[in-house]
Amino acid sequence: MKNDLDYYLNLPYKLSITPDLEEGGYVAEYPELPGCITCGESISEVISLAEDAKKCWLTVSYENHDDIPIPDSLNKYSGQFKLRVPKFLHRILALRAKEEGISMNQYCVAVLARHA
């Protein structure tokens, strides 16, 4: 069942504000709400206008029964994923982990963290 409009209005959507170098003022957009964008002369004005734009965007989407995205910040990550690798790579990872004296899982996490 679809949530009510207030549910979406109170979600923590990311607001991005950038200076408009060509026209002056600021541009504000909600990247998670495609096309929800506005501009204003000052930071305080653009924030106020952005809130109005978000409310209008969500209201129209809700009334049209469109899918409304959930903010990325609410996505839950388990910390687990399955990864298939070629046998030769599995062997290399296992040997390097053994050389380091740690589990292959710990070794892979360290390698990923260095390159993330």
FENZI-V773802 format. One record per pair of residues at least 4 apart in sequence whose ideal C-beta (glycine too) atoms are under 8 Angstrom apart, sorted by the first residue. I is the first residue (numbers start at 1). J is the second residue. D is the distance in Angstrom with one decimal. If there is no record, write none. Layout:
BEGIN
[[I | J | D] [I | J | D]]
END
This chain:
BEGIN
[[2 | 65 | 7.7] [3 | 7 | 3.7] [3 | 8 | 6.5] [5 | 9 | 6.1] [5 | 58 | 6.7] [5 | 59 | 6.5] [5 | 62 | 4.8] [6 | 10 | 6.2] [7 | 11 | 7.1] [8 | 58 | 4.8] [8 | 62 | 6.6] [8 | 68 | 5.3] [9 | 54 | 7.7] [9 | 55 | 6.3] [9 | 58 | 5.8] [11 | 70 | 6.8] [11 | 71 | 5.4] [11 | 74 | 7.1] [12 | 71 | 5.4] [12 | 73 | 5.8] [12 | 74 | 7.5] [13 | 30 | 4.8] [13 | 32 | 5.3] [13 | 33 | 6.2] [13 | 54 | 6.5] [13 | 71 | 5.1] [14 | 30 | 6.7] [14 | 31 | 5.9] [14 | 32 | 6.0] [14 | 71 | 6.6] [14 | 72 | 7.2] [14 | 73 | 7.2] [15 | 28 | 6.2] [15 | 29 | 7.7] [15 | 30 | 6.0] [15 | 47 | 7.5] [15 | 50 | 5.8] [16 | 28 | 6.9] [16 | 29 | 5.4] [16 | 30 | 7.5] [16 | 31 | 5.7] [17 | 26 | 5.5] [17 | 27 | 7.2] [17 | 28 | 4.8] [17 | 43 | 6.8] [17 | 46 | 6.0] [17 | 47 | 7.4] [17 | 50 | 7.6] [18 | 26 | 6.8] [18 | 27 | 5.4] [19 | 25 | 7.7] [19 | 26 | 5.8] [19 | 27 | 7.8] [20 | 24 | 6.1] [20 | 25 | 5.2] [20 | 26 | 6.1] [20 | 27 | 5.1] [20 | 39 | 6.1] [23 | 39 | 7.4] [24 | 41 | 7.4] [25 | 39 | 5.7] [25 | 40 | 5.8] [25 | 41 | 4.6] [25 | 42 | 7.3] [25 | 46 | 7.1] [26 | 39 | 6.4] [26 | 40 | 5.8] [26 | 41 | 7.7] [26 | 42 | 7.3] [26 | 43 | 6.1] [26 | 46 | 4.3] [27 | 37 | 6.7] [27 | 38 | 7.6] [27 | 39 | 4.9] [27 | 46 | 7.4] [28 | 37 | 7.0] [28 | 38 | 5.5] [28 | 39 | 7.1] [28 | 40 | 7.1] [28 | 46 | 4.5] [28 | 47 | 6.9] [28 | 49 | 6.9] [28 | 50 | 3.9] [28 | 53 | 7.6] [29 | 36 | 6.2] [29 | 37 | 4.1] [29 | 38 | 7.6] [29 | 50 | 7.6] [30 | 36 | 4.4] [30 | 37 | 7.9] [30 | 50 | 7.1] [30 | 53 | 7.7] [30 | 54 | 5.6] [30 | 57 | 7.4] [32 | 69 | 5.3] [32 | 71 | 5.6] [32 | 72 | 6.3] [33 | 54 | 6.6] [33 | 57 | 5.2] [33 | 58 | 7.4] [33 | 69 | 6.9] [35 | 57 | 7.3] [36 | 53 | 5.4] [36 | 54 | 5.9] [36 | 57 | 4.2] [37 | 53 | 7.0] [38 | 46 | 6.7] [38 | 49 | 4.4] [38 | 50 | 5.5] [38 | 52 | 7.6] [38 | 53 | 4.4] [39 | 46 | 6.4] [39 | 49 | 7.5] [40 | 45 | 3.6] [40 | 46 | 3.4] [40 | 47 | 7.9] [40 | 48 | 7.4] [40 | 49 | 4.9] [41 | 45 | 5.4] [41 | 46 | 7.8] [42 | 46 | 6.9] [43 | 47 | 6.3] [44 | 48 | 6.5] [45 | 49 | 6.2] [46 | 50 | 6.0] [47 | 51 | 6.7] [48 | 52 | 6.8] [49 | 53 | 6.2] [50 | 54 | 6.3] [51 | 55 | 6.5] [52 | 56 | 6.4] [53 | 57 | 6.1] [54 | 58 | 6.2] [55 | 59 | 6.0] [56 | 60 | 6.2] [57 | 61 | 6.3] [58 | 62 | 5.9] [58 | 68 | 6.5] [59 | 63 | 6.2] [60 | 64 | 6.1] [60 | 66 | 8.0] [61 | 66 | 4.2] [61 | 67 | 7.9] [61 | 68 | 5.2] [62 | 66 | 7.6] [62 | 68 | 6.6] [70 | 74 | 5.3] [70 | 75 | 7.3] [85 | 89 | 4.4] [85 | 90 | 5.3] [85 | 93 | 7.4] [86 | 90 | 7.1] [87 | 91 | 6.4] [88 | 92 | 6.6] [89 | 93 | 6.3] [90 | 94 | 6.3] [91 | 95 | 6.3] [92 | 96 | 6.3] [93 | 97 | 6.2] [93 | 104 | 5.6] [93 | 107 | 6.3] [93 | 108 | 6.2] [93 | 111 | 8.0] [94 | 98 | 6.4] [94 | 104 | 5.3] [95 | 99 | 6.4] [96 | 100 | 6.4] [96 | 107 | 6.0] [97 | 102 | 5.6] [97 | 103 | 6.2] [97 | 104 | 4.2] [97 | 106 | 7.1] [97 | 107 | 3.6] [97 | 108 | 7.8] [100 | 107 | 6.0] [102 | 106 | 4.2] [102 | 107 | 5.5] [102 | 110 | 7.8] [103 | 107 | 6.9] [104 | 108 | 6.2] [105 | 109 | 6.4] [106 | 110 | 6.4] [107 | 111 | 6.5] [108 | 112 | 6.2] [109 | 113 | 6.1] [110 | 114 | 6.6] [111 | 115 | 6.6] [112 | 116 | 5.8]]
END
